[in-house]
Amino acid sequence: MRVRVKLFAAARELAGASEVAVDVQEGATIADVERALLNEFPALAKIVPHARWAVDAAFVAVDSNVTEQTEVALISPVSGG
């Protein structure tokens, strides 16, 4: 199945897009989406360990399931004052 992932801030810059799509198996989890995303966009490896995942506007753990209808977002770490 194809899952769309919204990217923000540094993730958007590293991938060169605000939204990308990755292919994963039915019954996939965020961990599967993360692996597929890193396979397609290796530059994201710099921030993924420090980023948060959201599904349908709520932060989730990497073992959360996704579907093609799920809104997935990779929230880059933020800093500043």
N, C-alpha and C positions, 0 to 999 in steps of 0.2 A: 504494500500500500504506500501511497505517497502522502507524506506529512509536511505541511508548511510550517516554517519556523521564522518568527519575527526576530529581527536582530536590532539592537540599539547601541548607540554610542560606539565604544571601541570595537565591539563585535561587528557592527555595520561597516566600520572602516576597514577592518581586516578582511572581511568577506567581499567587500565591494558591492553590497546590496543590503537593502532594509528587510528583505524577505527572501528566503530560499526554500527549496523543497528537497527532501531527501526520501529515498526509498527504504522502507523497513518491512519486516514480516508482519502479518496479522498478529495481534496480541502483543505488539511491541511495547516497550517501556521507554521512559525518558533516557535511560542508559543506552538503549539501542539507538535512539535518535542521536544522542551525543556521539556515539561511535561512528554513525553514518555521516554526521556533520563534520567530524574531524577528519574522516577519510576524504571527504570532498574539499574541505577547506582547512588544510593542516595549520595554517597561520593562526587559527582560533585556539590552538593548544596553549598559547600564551595566556589566555584569559579564562578559559573554561574551568580550570580548577578553582578559580576565585569568583565565578559567576553564579547566579541563581537561575533556576528554571521555574517557569510559571506555566500552568495549564488552565485555560479558561479564566484568566485574571487572578489566579491564586498560586502562591508559591507551593511547590511540591518537591518531594524526594525523587531520586532517580529511579526508584522502583514503581513509580506511578505509571499506569497504562495510558496509552494514547490511541486515538482513532484518526481516520482521515478528516473527521469533522472537528477534532480538537484544535483549539487555538493554542499553539505552543509558542513560548517566547523565551529567549535567552537574554537575561538581564545582566549586563556587564557590571562589574564592580564600579562603584563611584567613589570619588574622593573630593576633597575641597573643604572650604571653610566658610 
